Structures are given as structure tokens and as C-alpha cells.
């Protein structure tokens, strides 16, 4: 390396030797990196795994048959009971939730039954309760009381209220081999998507 210095008004040239360390670093930086990177190794392994899968007829056949069985069983509702059982278990394992302030639960207690001196309540009493709730215009009124038989008086009024109030959702009990179920007595006046089933066995 040639360095020019001005000493006492004269230009003096000083030649210095190259630093061995700098020369080595420069040589190293200029040399190409021939070692494969980690990314290339990973990609090559993935590519090799794909080739192994494609070249293994037994593995391809087993995956295909398993997929067809799962899809076919789902279409035929073969896994419905198992799915409902798993879903029910997962719901039970959830931590307890705080009560939703948007929900209102109207309970019929033993004291209410004693005051009415009658059970089940008549259609007239049921109609009065539902009409009072409908005045507040709730989004949904879930009727969790089985009504498999009409309880006169008030059957016609209750039937009209149920038919004209879309927010009222009554409940039925699904039938099974051991249990005939509990239908809703006013089912003829309701559309099918406004009736829910409850306490069916899994």
C-alpha cells in the first residue's frame, strides 16, 4: 500500500506491506460458499419424502380408502352419534361461564304450582305467560315445558299465539327405541323449523 505524506514541505511516499489478516479476510470473502444452506437441506428432505409417498402404492391406497370411509360415513350420518358425544364432552369440560345479562330465565317453581293448585298449567295460563313475555319483543322465547296434550281451557288462544309469534320456540322430546318421545300438541300450527328437540339419547 502506497501512502503519501507531506513532511517539511516535501512529498514523501511510504510503501507499507499488506496486512496478512486483511488479505486473508478478503480472500475468504471473495471465495464462493460451496456448502449447502439449511434451507436447501430442508427442501431436499421434503422433496425426498414426497417421492417416497408417491412411490409407495400401499400408503397411497390406505390414505385413499381412509378418506373415502370418513367422507362416506359423514354423508350417511354414521359418525353423528360419536360426534355428538365428543361435542357434549367438550362442552362439559369448558370452564363455567358468567351469566349472560341478555338472557332472562323465567322459572316455574314448586311455590307457583302450589299457588295454581294445578299441574300441568292450563293452556290459558301458558298463553298469558307467553303473551306477557312477547310484549317485551325478545329475539327468542324458548319454551322448555313439554306440552304433549292440550290442557283446556284456552287451547285456541294458545294455538293462535304460538302460530302468530315467530319468536316462540317450543320443545319436544325425540323418540327412540325405548322411549316413544313427547310430541308437541300444537305442532300442526307451527312450522317445523320452530320446534327443537331436547333430552334425546346419545
Buried (B, 14 or more C-beta within 10 A) or exposed (E): EEEEEEEEEEEEEEEEEEEEEEEEEEEEEEEEEEEEEEEEEEEEEEEEEEEEEEEEEEEEEEEEEEEEEEEEEEEEEEEEEEEEEEEEEEEEEEEEEEEEEEEEEEEBEEEEEEEEEEEBBBBBBBBBBBEEBBEEEBEEBBBEEBBBEBBEEBBEBBBEBBBEBEBBBBBBBBEEEEEEBBBBBBBEBBEEEBBEEEEEEE
